Amino acid sequence: MWTRQHKQRNTGRLIIPSLCVAFLAYFGFHAYHGEFGIYSKYRLEAQTAELQGELDAVKARRVELERRVRLMHDGTLEKDMLDEQARRALNVSQADEITIMLPASVK
């Protein structure tokens, strides 16, 4: 009678768990770093906060410009505002005036 004796290998038992670990690692990596992952959410929130700050600055600038334009409308024209704009455009001042030079970014 012929008997076949062989040693059982443990590698067969490790195939399915190792494939499961590989799939979980793949999907876990992409759940964090993917296009719609957790890290992307944090980046989008930071970008949203930055853009909201820019929007607030632009809105404040617009309100200031609208206020200045309102001062120059016909019927509510303020002579001081007109004088200030004319002097700034012509770069002229009178001898008895004190001129304060501001940086170009401040208007």
PLY file of the C-alpha trace (Angstrom):
ply
format ascii 1.0
element vertex 107
property float x
property float y
property float z
element edge 106
property int vertex1
property int vertex2
end_header
0.00 0.00 0.00
1.24 3.31 -0.95
0.90 6.17 1.48
1.64 9.69 0.71
3.02 11.64 3.56
3.46 15.33 3.26
3.80 18.20 5.59
0.90 20.61 5.63
1.90 24.14 4.85
0.59 27.13 6.77
0.75 29.47 3.78
-2.72 28.48 2.62
-4.21 29.77 5.82
-2.53 33.18 5.38
-3.74 33.96 1.87
-7.24 35.23 2.73
-6.20 37.28 5.80
-3.31 38.85 3.88
-5.63 39.76 0.99
-8.09 41.26 3.47
-5.33 43.31 5.08
-4.16 44.50 1.65
-7.69 45.57 0.64
-8.30 47.30 3.98
-4.97 49.12 3.71
-5.75 50.23 0.15
-9.22 51.53 0.96
-8.08 53.01 4.27
-5.30 54.93 2.54
-7.70 56.33 -0.05
-10.33 57.12 2.56
-7.80 59.44 4.20
-5.72 60.74 1.28
-8.16 60.36 -1.62
-9.87 63.12 -3.56
-12.90 63.00 -1.27
-11.05 61.77 1.81
-10.68 63.12 5.31
-7.48 65.07 4.55
-9.16 66.74 1.57
-11.97 67.84 3.84
-9.49 69.62 6.13
-7.82 71.28 3.15
-11.18 72.46 1.83
-12.14 73.86 5.24
-8.85 75.79 5.44
-9.33 77.11 1.91
-12.90 78.09 2.74
-11.74 80.06 5.78
-9.06 81.83 3.73
-11.48 82.73 0.95
-14.07 83.89 3.48
-11.48 86.31 4.89
-10.78 87.64 1.41
-14.51 87.99 0.77
-14.97 89.96 3.99
-12.12 92.31 3.01
-13.59 92.85 -0.45
-17.05 93.50 1.02
-15.60 96.04 3.46
-13.75 97.76 0.61
-16.94 97.82 -1.45
-18.96 99.35 1.40
-16.28 102.03 1.81
-16.29 102.79 -1.91
-20.11 102.93 -1.99
-20.03 105.38 0.92
-17.54 107.58 -0.89
-19.58 107.46 -4.10
-22.74 108.35 -2.16
-20.97 111.48 -0.90
-20.31 112.57 -4.48
-23.88 112.14 -5.80
-25.70 115.19 -7.06
-27.64 116.94 -4.31
-25.48 115.46 -1.55
-22.17 116.62 -2.95
-19.85 117.53 -0.11
-17.36 120.23 -0.95
-14.69 118.66 1.25
-14.94 115.38 -0.62
-14.79 117.11 -3.98
-11.84 119.21 -2.86
-10.02 116.12 -1.52
-10.55 114.21 -4.76
-9.42 117.16 -6.91
-6.28 117.73 -4.85
-5.41 114.04 -4.96
-5.93 113.89 -8.73
-3.93 117.06 -9.39
-1.35 116.46 -6.66
-1.77 120.02 -5.33
-1.85 121.43 -1.81
-2.02 124.93 -0.38
0.82 126.60 1.50
-0.95 126.57 4.88
-1.91 122.87 4.76
-0.16 120.00 6.49
0.27 117.00 4.22
0.46 113.53 5.71
1.90 110.97 3.32
0.38 107.50 3.66
1.61 104.29 2.05
0.06 103.43 -1.30
-1.91 100.50 0.15
-3.84 102.73 2.58
-6.47 104.90 0.89
0 1
1 2
2 3
3 4
4 5
5 6
6 7
7 8
8 9
9 10
10 11
11 12
12 13
13 14
14 15
15 16
16 17
17 18
18 19
19 20
20 21
21 22
22 23
23 24
24 25
25 26
26 27
27 28
28 29
29 30
30 31
31 32
32 33
33 34
34 35
35 36
36 37
37 38
38 39
39 40
40 41
41 42
42 43
43 44
44 45
45 46
46 47
47 48
48 49
49 50
50 51
51 52
52 53
53 54
54 55
55 56
56 57
57 58
58 59
59 60
60 61
61 62
62 63
63 64
64 65
65 66
66 67
67 68
68 69
69 70
70 71
71 72
72 73
73 74
74 75
75 76
76 77
77 78
78 79
79 80
80 81
81 82
82 83
83 84
84 85
85 86
86 87
87 88
88 89
89 90
90 91
91 92
92 93
93 94
94 95
95 96
96 97
97 98
98 99
99 100
100 101
101 102
102 103
103 104
104 105
105 106
